[in-house]
Amino acid sequence: MHEVLENTDFPPLWVRTKSLGRSPAYLVYGRTAEGRYLLIPGIVLSEPPLKNMFMPVTVREMTAKERDYYLKHI
């Protein structure tokens, strides 16, 4: 599943999500308005009251190799 979202927060961030198999893990990657590319692995919670909420595990800037790989798959 790929979904493109536009974040209205500041700074704006364009992201894509990718399901990692049958697990609740997702990989979110995107680009800020300043042109920095971010990689945000996390999980989607499945129990109320936070059901379907994405919980990031960490956020870091992509390496050049990762940026080349993910930009080809967008």
GROMACS elastic network, one bead per residue, 0.5 to 0.9 nm:
[ bonds ]
;  ai    aj funct       b0    kb
    1    17     6  0.72664   500
    1    18     6  0.58001   500
    1    19     6  0.60156   500
    2    16     6  0.62514   500
    2    17     6  0.54015   500
    2    18     6  0.55069   500
    2    19     6  0.77749   500
    2    74     6  0.87227   500
    3    15     6  0.80323   500
    3    16     6  0.54307   500
    3    17     6  0.55991   500
    3    18     6  0.77425   500
    4    14     6  0.71951   500
    4    15     6  0.58178   500
    4    17     6  0.71736   500
    5    13     6  0.83314   500
    5    14     6  0.60578   500
    5    15     6  0.55783   500
    5    16     6  0.66449   500
    5    17     6  0.86504   500
    6     9     6  0.89925   500
    6    12     6  0.72487   500
    6    13     6  0.62351   500
    6    14     6  0.50428   500
    6    15     6  0.67932   500
    7    10     6  0.80864   500
    7    11     6  0.83338   500
    7    12     6  0.55234   500
    7    13     6  0.52447   500
    7    14     6  0.63884   500
    7    15     6  0.78444   500
    8    11     6  0.79195   500
    8    12     6  0.57971   500
    8    13     6  0.76923   500
    9    12     6  0.56842   500
    9    13     6  0.77980   500
   10    13     6  0.80266   500
   10    33     6  0.89246   500
   11    32     6  0.64813   500
   11    33     6  0.62553   500
   11    34     6  0.81209   500
   12    31     6  0.83920   500
   12    32     6  0.57952   500
   12    33     6  0.55891   500
   12    34     6  0.88480   500
   13    30     6  0.62871   500
   13    31     6  0.55398   500
   13    33     6  0.64357   500
   14    29     6  0.80736   500
   14    30     6  0.50096   500
   14    31     6  0.54043   500
   14    32     6  0.66328   500
   14    33     6  0.83799   500
   15    28     6  0.62806   500
   15    29     6  0.52394   500
   15    31     6  0.67756   500
   15    32     6  0.89255   500
   15    38     6  0.88232   500
   16    27     6  0.80535   500
   16    28     6  0.55116   500
   16    29     6  0.55140   500
   16    30     6  0.62868   500
   16    74     6  0.77608   500
   17    26     6  0.64031   500
   17    27     6  0.56635   500
   17    29     6  0.68090   500
   18    25     6  0.86604   500
   18    26     6  0.55124   500
   18    27     6  0.52578   500
   18    28     6  0.65919   500
   18    29     6  0.87250   500
   19    22     6  0.77570   500
   19    23     6  0.77873   500
   19    24     6  0.75157   500
   19    25     6  0.64421   500
   19    27     6  0.67608   500
   20    23     6  0.61994   500
   20    24     6  0.74364   500
   20    25     6  0.56814   500
   20    26     6  0.57030   500
   20    27     6  0.72641   500
   21    24     6  0.81707   500
   21    25     6  0.80536   500
   21    26     6  0.89776   500
   22    25     6  0.82922   500
   23    26     6  0.82712   500
   23    43     6  0.85388   500
   24    42     6  0.85535   500
   24    43     6  0.54379   500
   24    44     6  0.54363   500
   24    45     6  0.73763   500
   24    46     6  0.80502   500
   25    41     6  0.74611   500
   25    42     6  0.57647   500
   25    44     6  0.63802   500
   26    40     6  0.85297   500
   26    41     6  0.60452   500
   26    42     6  0.55127   500
   26    43     6  0.56352   500
   26    44     6  0.70833   500
   26    54     6  0.83099   500
   26    56     6  0.89534   500
   27    39     6  0.73524   500
   27    40     6  0.60185   500
   27    42     6  0.63587   500
   27    43     6  0.83419   500
   28    38     6  0.82216   500
   28    39     6  0.60846   500
   28    41     6  0.59538   500
   28    42     6  0.76952   500
   28    56     6  0.87673   500
   29    37     6  0.73219   500
   29    38     6  0.55565   500
   29    40     6  0.58961   500
   29    41     6  0.82350   500
   29    62     6  0.86975   500
   29    70     6  0.80625   500
   30    36     6  0.83353   500
   30    37     6  0.56664   500
   30    38     6  0.54401   500
   30    39     6  0.69033   500
   30    40     6  0.84763   500
   31    34     6  0.78813   500
   31    35     6  0.58077   500
   31    36     6  0.54990   500
   31    38     6  0.61679   500
   32    35     6  0.52552   500
   32    36     6  0.53555   500
   32    37     6  0.65414   500
   32    38     6  0.77646   500
   33    36     6  0.75121   500
   36    61     6  0.70644   500
   36    62     6  0.82760   500
   37    60     6  0.85974   500
   37    61     6  0.57465   500
   37    62     6  0.56733   500
   37    63     6  0.85795   500
   37    67     6  0.70548   500
   38    59     6  0.68158   500
   38    60     6  0.56763   500
   38    62     6  0.53954   500
   38    67     6  0.87996   500
   39    58     6  0.83142   500
   39    59     6  0.59187   500
   39    60     6  0.55533   500
   39    61     6  0.60310   500
   39    62     6  0.57715   500
   39    66     6  0.88524   500
   40    56     6  0.62957   500
   40    57     6  0.72186   500
   40    58     6  0.58882   500
   40    60     6  0.67170   500
   40    61     6  0.87690   500
   41    55     6  0.87090   500
   41    56     6  0.59301   500
   41    57     6  0.57914   500
   41    58     6  0.62280   500
   41    59     6  0.71718   500
   42    54     6  0.67929   500
   42    55     6  0.54785   500
   42    58     6  0.71959   500
   43    53     6  0.83560   500
   43    54     6  0.58358   500
   43    55     6  0.54055   500
   43    56     6  0.65406   500
   43    57     6  0.74245   500
   44    51     6  0.76718   500
   44    52     6  0.55854   500
   44    53     6  0.55113   500
   44    55     6  0.60993   500
   44    56     6  0.86584   500
   45    48     6  0.82862   500
   45    50     6  0.63345   500
   45    51     6  0.52611   500
   45    52     6  0.53753   500
   45    53     6  0.54956   500
   45    54     6  0.64709   500
   45    55     6  0.71240   500
   46    49     6  0.89671   500
   46    50     6  0.72726   500
   46    52     6  0.57945   500
   46    53     6  0.78684   500
   47    50     6  0.61796   500
   47    52     6  0.79539   500
   48    52     6  0.85451   500
   50    53     6  0.55628   500
   50    54     6  0.88491   500
   51    54     6  0.88021   500
   56    59     6  0.73159   500
   62    65     6  0.79190   500
   62    66     6  0.57755   500
   62    67     6  0.58757   500
   63    66     6  0.52086   500
   63    67     6  0.61404   500
   63    68     6  0.86938   500
   64    67     6  0.50684   500
   64    68     6  0.62604   500
   64    69     6  0.87180   500
   65    68     6  0.52677   500
   65    69     6  0.63323   500
   65    70     6  0.88204   500
   66    69     6  0.50615   500
   66    70     6  0.61035   500
   66    71     6  0.83971   500
   67    70     6  0.53993   500
   67    71     6  0.59471   500
   67    72     6  0.85639   500
   68    71     6  0.54318   500
   68    72     6  0.64346   500
   69    72     6  0.54856   500
   69    73     6  0.67941   500
   70    73     6  0.50799   500
   70    74     6  0.63515   500
   71    74     6  0.53383   500
